[in-house]
Amino acid sequence: MSHEGVVARTILFDNEVKRLLEKYPDAVCVNIGCGFDDRFSRVDNGKVRWYNVDLPDSIELRKKVFEERDREFMTAGDLTGTDWTEGIPNEGVTIIIAEGLLMYFSEEQVSGLLDHICEYFGKGYILAEIMHPFAVKNSSHHDTVKNTKAAFGWGIESGKEAESPVQRPQFCEGDKLL
């Protein structure tokens, strides 16, 4: 079941990134917790600057498979800190992609990450996969983590729960979190 879910999720994320790049062709895309994702090759519009961010050991492994390109870069960093954004442009529109990532963080880590993103980047969009609290509580039965040491740590019922226009105004349009 997870395989089909990942395929569907990938198509949804690709389509949304393409839509945003049509509207903001010169945007900076930051793919946090990128792993071996190669979305850049599927959505590149010839102008976007793309940053793949993950833990240092993941980026080292990624560098053995992928090469940086003129507009695609690999950045090693711990997303629970703030150093990972050093060197990533923060002018104009930024598109943050958090696919298959946030459910592994605690509520405090997610809040800290979102706060840092909104403090560092001027304005933009956050495309994030969220998991329902029921799935978090039952992560030991989930087919992708039940045979590993991984566990889900954060989930919300609605994306509205992650909105905080007072703390994150630049990622809001009117009263809607972008």
C-alpha positions in Angstrom: 0.0 0.0 0.0 2.8 2.5 0.8 4.3 2.1 -2.7 1.1 3.3 -4.4 0.8 6.1 -1.8 4.3 7.3 -2.5 3.7 7.3 -6.2 0.5 9.3 -5.8 2.2 11.7 -3.4 5.1 12.2 -5.8 2.7 13.1 -8.6 0.8 15.5 -6.4 4.0 17.2 -5.3 5.4 17.4 -8.8 2.2 18.9 -10.1 2.1 21.5 -7.4 5.7 22.5 -7.8 5.2 22.9 -11.6 2.1 25.0 -10.9 4.1 27.3 -8.6 7.0 27.5 -11.0 4.7 28.7 -13.7 3.6 31.5 -11.4 7.1 32.2 -10.0 9.6 31.0 -12.6 12.6 32.5 -10.8 11.7 30.9 -7.4 14.2 29.2 -5.1 13.1 25.6 -4.3 14.4 24.0 -1.1 13.8 20.3 -0.8 14.3 19.5 2.8 15.0 15.9 3.9 15.6 15.2 0.2 17.1 11.7 0.4 17.4 10.4 -3.1 14.6 12.5 -4.5 15.3 13.7 -8.0 12.3 16.1 -8.4 14.5 18.7 -10.0 14.9 16.6 -13.2 11.1 16.3 -13.4 10.1 19.9 -12.8 13.0 22.1 -13.9 11.8 25.1 -15.8 15.2 26.3 -16.9 15.3 29.1 -14.3 14.6 27.7 -10.8 17.5 27.5 -8.3 17.2 24.2 -6.4 18.7 23.2 -3.1 18.5 19.6 -1.9 19.0 19.6 1.9 19.6 16.6 4.1 21.8 15.3 6.9 25.6 15.2 6.1 25.7 11.4 5.7 22.7 11.4 3.4 24.3 14.2 1.3 27.6 12.3 1.1 25.8 9.2 -0.2 23.7 11.3 -2.5 26.8 12.8 -4.0 27.9 9.3 -5.1 24.8 9.0 -7.2 23.9 12.6 -8.3 26.0 15.5 -9.5 25.3 19.1 -8.7 24.2 21.1 -11.8 24.4 24.8 -12.6 21.2 25.5 -10.7 20.9 22.4 -8.5 22.9 22.2 -5.2 23.3 19.8 -2.3 23.4 21.2 1.2 24.3 19.2 4.3 22.7 20.2 7.5 20.6 19.3 10.5 17.1 20.6 10.0 16.6 20.8 13.8 19.2 23.6 13.8 19.5 26.8 11.8 22.9 26.4 10.0 21.4 24.5 7.1 20.0 27.7 5.5 23.5 29.3 5.2 24.2 30.0 1.6 20.6 29.5 0.4 19.3 32.7 -1.2 16.4 34.3 0.7 15.2 37.0 -1.6 12.1 36.6 -3.8 9.7 33.6 -3.6 10.9 30.4 -1.9 9.2 27.0 -2.3 9.9 24.7 0.6 9.2 21.0 0.0 8.9 18.7 3.0 7.8 15.3 1.6 7.9 12.2 3.8 9.7 14.1 6.5 7.8 16.0 9.2 6.0 12.9 10.6 9.4 11.8 11.9 9.9 15.0 13.9 8.4 15.9 17.3 5.9 18.7 17.5 8.6 21.0 19.0 11.0 20.2 16.1 8.3 20.9 13.5 7.5 24.2 15.2 11.1 25.2 15.4 11.7 24.2 11.8 8.7 26.2 10.5 9.7 29.2 12.7 13.3 29.1 11.2 12.0 28.8 7.7 9.7 31.8 8.1 12.4 33.9 9.8 15.0 33.2 7.2 13.1 33.2 4.0 11.3 36.4 2.8 8.1 34.9 1.4 6.9 31.7 -0.2 5.2 28.4 0.0 5.6 25.4 2.2 4.5 22.1 0.6 4.4 19.5 3.3 3.1 16.1 3.8 1.2 15.7 7.0 0.1 12.6 8.9 -3.0 12.2 11.0 -2.4 11.6 14.7 -4.0 8.2 14.4 -1.3 7.0 12.0 1.4 8.5 14.3 0.0 6.5 17.3 0.0 3.3 15.2 3.3 3.8 13.5 4.5 0.4 14.8 2.0 -1.2 12.4 2.9 1.0 9.4 4.5 -1.1 6.6 7.4 1.3 6.0 8.5 1.6 9.6 7.4 -1.5 11.5 10.6 -3.4 10.8 12.9 -0.5 11.5 13.9 1.7 14.5 12.0 4.6 12.9 8.9 5.9 14.5 6.4 8.7 13.7 6.5 11.5 16.1 4.2 14.3 14.8 0.8 14.4 13.2 -2.1 16.8 12.9 -5.7 16.5 11.7 -5.5 19.5 9.4 -2.9 21.8 7.9 -4.8 24.6 9.7 -3.1 23.4 12.9 0.3 24.3 11.5 -0.8 27.8 10.6 0.4 30.7 12.7 -0.1 34.0 10.8 1.2 36.0 13.8 4.5 34.1 13.9 4.7 33.4 10.2 3.2 36.4 8.4 5.5 36.3 5.3 4.2 32.8 4.4 0.6 34.0 4.6 -1.6 35.5 2.0 -4.5 37.3 3.7 -5.5 34.8 6.3 -4.3 31.7 4.4 -1.0 30.1 5.1 0.9 29.5 1.8 
